Each structure stands twice: as C-alpha cells, then as structure tokens.
C-alpha cells in the first residue's frame, strides 16, 4: 500500500549525511513509509550515554534516494550569510532562548505530572497502611483477650483452695506493634531546572528561506550502489523494514515488522551478479550464529532481483 503524498519532508544535507530534524517528520517516515533511519543525536538529559539517542534522524543513501524518487523528501542545504551580520546573530540568539524556554516549560509539565503521580501513589499506600494497621490492632486485641483468659484458667487450676492468687509472673502484655506500619510524613520538593538544553529541531529551519537552497543529490553512482538500491526498493515493496546490517556482517537487516517490535528474519548480503559466488561457509555462519537466515541478493543480467538463502543444520 502506497501512502498518499502530503507535504514534503524537509531534510538537510551536511556533507554526505542527510538529516531530518523534525520529530513529526521522523515519525511520519517510519509509520507511513517504513523508513527507519538512525537517530544520532544526544538526549537532552542523558548526554553521556549512547544506548538511547535522539534527533536528528540520519537517512541512509538508499532511504534518501527512495524518498526522493517517491516525491516525499526535499533536501536543502544551509547557506551561511557571508559575512554574518549582527542582525542575524541577534535573531539566532532569540531563537535559541525561545527554544530553551519551550524545553523548560515541557520539563516543568512533565515534572509536575510525575510529582502528582508520586503523591497519588503515596496517598494510596498510606491509606492501605492505615487499613492494615487497623486489622493488626484488632488481631492483637483478640490475641491479648485470649491470653488473659488462659491466665485466669491457669490461676484457678493452680489455686490451693485458700482463695489466694498465685504469685504474679510479671506483666503478661506484649509489646504492641502499633505504629510499626506508620510512615513519616513525606516532605519533598521538585526541582524544575533541566540538566542540559539542546536543540531538538534544527534552529535554521525557523530563519529566512533565503538562507537555504536546494541541495543536489545523486545516487546511485556505481554499479554496486545501483544493485543495493534495487534490492532495497524490491524488499520495501514486499512490506519489509530495512535497516543497515553491518553489526551482523551483512548489508541489510530485513524485518517483517517495525524493528522496535520484532526481530529481523534475514541478514542480506549483496554482490554483483558477475561475482555472485558467495562463500558458503562464512555466509552460512553469519546467519546461523545470530539465529537468522542469510539472504544472498543480486541482480541478474535481465535486471531482475534474485535471492538465495540457506541455513546450517545440525549445529549445536
């Protein structure tokens, strides 16, 4: 199913890199066009880690060429005013302050929501503790009444008939557990100061259109790139998600659904048809060791995409 084309997604070229700075555009590409890309930016409050990354979204060459061909993507490049004027610098400073203010307001809202949820949870916990404490007090009272009655019976049995009471063995009461479940009053404050502020959208997009010009984009440029692109488009047409496969020793990872929800089924390796003698041992092990099928891809002399796959058996 080909989604309808609405307003174009704006991407910016930075050398050989094509970057999408808008979160809405990144989500749209993933949901409507099954183009995943790769996040390469730091998160505002988690800058010293790379397990989770944020904007911008970097598009691969195949993804960029595909979106341009479909009329979805428009690539621009920034033209720095030369020389930079004082007015331009002031405009950038104002834009940066507005961006920081929006981030701070968003941080305050999220912190307030988190505080309200915590307070609600704490209130429910204190209410449950109060109910539990009441039950424990009733159980303790019943236990003490039963123990007292047993002491009276024992005193009657030990009586010598002279009406005297047996010597006291001390206080028969046991320490109460009252208050054991009580919680000290919660006193806390929430700081609304964000740790780090960074741009989540390229600030240049808010400046004058005169600062931009259409960027030239030429891909594929070689025979191997043409084969890679043709394989990418064909896999996409079969409703797969395609991401780079370098970490598994291939060219692409092929997913039957969104990579955030499912594992990849294939490791795709691409070679020209004239060199399509794939080494069976190494190619077979690449997929088997990571529990995937190795998908060998090429384009024959008639321009048709060809796939071969095998999987080792009998390996522990």
C-alpha positions in Angstrom: 0.0 0.0 0.0 1.5 3.3 -1.1 0.5 6.1 1.3 -0.8 9.4 -0.1 1.8 12.1 -0.5 1.1 15.2 1.6 3.5 18.0 2.4 7.1 17.0 1.7 9.5 16.1 4.5 12.4 18.6 4.7 15.9 17.1 5.2 19.2 19.0 5.4 22.4 17.9 3.8 25.6 18.0 5.8 28.3 16.8 3.6 27.3 13.2 2.7 24.8 13.0 5.6 21.1 13.6 5.1 19.5 14.7 8.4 15.8 15.0 9.4 15.4 17.3 12.4 11.7 17.3 12.9 10.3 14.6 15.2 6.9 14.7 13.4 8.7 14.0 10.1 10.7 11.2 11.6 7.6 9.5 12.9 5.8 10.1 9.6 8.6 8.4 7.7 8.5 5.4 10.0 4.7 4.9 10.1 3.7 5.8 6.6 6.8 4.9 4.5 8.5 2.2 6.7 11.7 4.2 6.6 13.5 3.8 9.9 16.8 5.7 9.5 19.1 6.1 12.5 19.0 8.5 15.4 22.4 10.1 16.0 21.8 12.9 18.5 22.1 13.1 22.2 19.1 13.2 24.6 18.7 16.5 26.5 19.1 14.9 29.9 21.2 11.8 29.0 24.1 13.2 27.1 26.8 10.8 28.5 25.4 7.6 27.0 24.7 6.1 23.6 22.2 3.4 24.4 19.3 5.7 23.6 19.8 8.5 21.1 17.6 11.4 19.8 17.3 13.7 16.8 18.5 14.3 14.2 17.5 11.2 12.2 20.2 10.2 9.7 18.9 8.7 6.5 20.9 6.1 4.5 21.7 6.7 0.9 19.2 4.1 -0.2 16.5 5.6 2.0 17.2 9.1 0.7 17.1 8.1 -2.9 13.9 6.1 -2.4 12.1 9.0 -0.7 13.3 11.5 -3.3 12.0 9.2 -6.1 8.6 8.9 -4.4 8.4 12.7 -4.1 8.3 12.6 -0.3 11.6 14.2 0.6 13.0 17.6 -0.2 16.7 18.1 0.5 18.1 21.5 1.3 21.4 22.9 2.3 22.2 25.9 4.5 23.8 28.9 3.1 25.7 30.8 5.8 25.4 34.6 5.3 28.8 35.9 4.5 29.8 37.9 6.4 27.4 37.1 9.3 25.5 40.3 10.2 24.8 41.5 13.8 21.1 41.2 13.0 21.5 37.6 12.0 23.3 36.8 15.3 20.6 38.5 17.3 17.9 36.5 15.5 19.7 33.3 16.3 20.1 34.2 20.0 16.4 35.0 20.2 15.5 31.7 18.6 17.8 29.8 20.9 16.2 31.5 24.0 12.7 30.6 22.7 13.8 27.0 22.2 15.2 26.8 25.7 12.0 28.3 27.1 9.9 25.7 25.3 12.1 22.9 26.7 11.9 24.3 30.2 8.1 24.5 30.0 7.9 21.0 28.8 10.3 19.8 31.6 8.2 21.6 34.2 5.0 20.0 32.9 6.5 16.5 33.0 8.0 17.0 36.4 4.6 18.2 37.8 2.9 15.2 36.3 5.5 12.9 37.8 5.1 14.6 41.2 1.3 14.3 41.1 1.5 10.6 40.2 4.0 10.0 43.1 1.8 11.9 45.5 -1.3 9.9 44.4 0.6 6.6 44.8 1.9 7.6 48.2 -1.6 8.6 49.4 -3.0 5.2 48.3 -0.1 3.5 50.1 -0.7 5.4 53.3 -4.4 4.5 53.1 -3.6 0.8 52.7 -1.2 1.0 55.6 -3.8 2.6 57.8 -6.3 -0.2 57.0 -3.6 -2.8 57.6 -2.7 -1.2 60.9 -6.4 -1.3 62.0 -6.6 -5.0 61.2 -3.4 -5.7 63.1 -4.7 -3.9 66.1 -7.9 -5.9 66.1 -5.9 -9.2 65.8 -3.6 -8.1 68.6 -6.6 -7.2 70.8 -8.2 -10.6 70.2 -4.9 -12.3 70.9 -4.5 -10.5 74.2 -8.0 -11.3 75.3 -7.4 -14.9 74.6 -4.1 -14.9 76.5 -5.7 -13.2 79.5 -8.5 -15.8 79.7 -5.9 -18.5 79.6 -4.1 -16.9 82.6 -7.3 -16.8 84.6 -7.9 -20.5 83.9 -4.3 -21.3 84.9 -4.7 -19.3 88.1 -7.8 -21.3 89.0 -6.0 -24.6 88.4 -3.0 -23.6 90.5 -5.1 -22.3 93.4 -4.6 -24.1 96.8 -8.2 -23.5 97.8 -7.3 -20.7 100.2 -8.6 -18.1 97.9 -5.1 -16.7 97.4 -3.8 -15.8 93.9 -0.7 -17.4 92.5 2.4 -15.2 92.5 2.5 -12.8 89.7 4.8 -13.7 86.8 5.1 -10.1 85.7 3.4 -8.1 83.0 1.8 -10.5 80.6 1.2 -8.0 78.0 3.5 -8.0 74.9 4.8 -5.0 73.1 2.3 -3.6 70.7 3.0 -3.3 67.0 1.1 -0.2 66.8 2.8 2.3 64.7 5.1 -0.2 63.0 3.4 0.4 59.7 3.2 4.1 60.1 5.1 6.3 57.6 6.8 9.5 58.4 5.2 12.5 56.7 6.6 12.9 53.2 8.3 16.2 52.6 9.9 16.8 49.3 10.5 19.4 46.7 10.8 19.1 43.0 13.4 21.0 41.1 12.4 22.2 37.7 15.8 23.0 36.4 16.7 21.0 33.3 20.2 19.5 33.3 21.0 20.2 29.7 19.3 22.1 26.9 20.0 21.2 23.3 18.2 21.9 20.1 15.6 19.2 19.2 14.8 20.8 15.9 17.4 22.5 13.6 17.0 26.2 14.5 17.9 27.2 11.0 14.5 26.0 9.8 13.0 29.0 11.5 15.1 31.5 9.8 14.6 33.2 6.4 14.2 30.9 3.4 16.9 32.9 1.8 19.4 31.0 4.0 18.6 27.8 2.1 19.0 26.4 -1.4 18.1 23.1 -2.9 20.8 20.5 -2.4 22.0 18.3 -5.2 21.7 14.6 -4.6 23.0 11.9 -6.9 22.5 8.2 -6.0 23.3 5.6 -7.1 26.7 6.4 -8.7 28.3 3.0 -9.2 27.2 -0.5 -10.3 27.2 -1.8 -6.7 25.2 1.1 -5.4 22.7 0.6 -8.2 22.3 -3.1 -7.1 22.0 -2.1 -3.5 19.3 0.4 -4.3 17.3 -2.0 -6.5 17.4 -4.7 -3.8 16.3 -2.1 -1.2 13.4 -1.0 -3.2 12.3 -4.6 -4.0 12.5 -5.6 -0.3 10.5 -2.5 0.6 7.8 -3.4 -2.0 7.4 -6.7 -0.2 6.4 -4.9 3.0 9.7 -5.3 4.8 11.5 -2.8 7.0 15.2 -2.5 6.0 18.0 -1.2 8.2 21.8 -1.3 8.0 23.2 -4.8 8.7 26.9 -4.0 9.4 26.6 -5.2 13.0 25.7 -8.7 11.8 28.2 -8.8 9.0 25.7 -8.0 6.2 24.5 -5.1 4.1 20.9 -5.0 5.4 18.8 -6.4 8.2 15.3 -7.3 6.9 12.4 -7.1 9.4 8.8 -8.4 8.9 7.5 -5.5 11.0 8.7 -2.5 12.9 12.2 -3.1 14.3 11.1 -1.7 17.7 8.6 -4.6 17.9 10.1 -7.6 16.1 13.5 -9.2 15.4 14.9 -9.3 12.0 14.5 -12.5 9.9 17.2 -12.0 7.4 20.8 -10.8 7.1 21.1 -9.5 3.5 24.4 -9.7 1.7 24.7 -8.0 -1.8 27.1 -8.7 -4.6 27.1 -8.1 -8.4 25.7 -10.9 -10.5 29.1 -11.5 -12.1 30.7 -12.0 -8.7 27.7 -13.8 -7.1 29.8 -16.8 -5.9 29.2 -16.3 -2.2 31.5 -18.2 0.2 29.1 -20.8 1.6 30.8 -21.4 5.0 31.2 -17.8 6.1 27.8 -16.7 4.7 26.1 -19.6 6.4 27.7 -19.0 9.7 26.9 -15.3 9.6 23.1 -16.0 9.9 23.3 -19.2 12.0 25.3 -17.7 14.8 22.7 -14.9 15.3 19.7 -17.1 14.6 18.8 -15.5 11.3 18.6 -16.6 7.6 21.4 -15.4 5.4 19.8 -13.7 2.3 22.1 -13.5 -0.7 21.0 -10.8 -3.1 22.0 -9.8 -6.6 20.5 -8.5 -9.8 20.8 -10.7 -12.9 21.6 -9.7 -16.5 17.9 -9.1 -17.2 17.6 -6.6 -14.3 15.6 -8.9 -12.0 16.4 -9.1 -8.3 17.5 -12.6 -7.3 17.6 -14.1 -3.8 19.3 -17.2 -2.4 19.2 -18.3 1.1 20.4 -21.3 3.2 20.7 -22.2 6.8 23.1 -24.6 8.5 21.6 -27.6 10.2 22.9 -30.0 12.8 24.9 -27.3 14.6 24.8 -27.2 18.3 
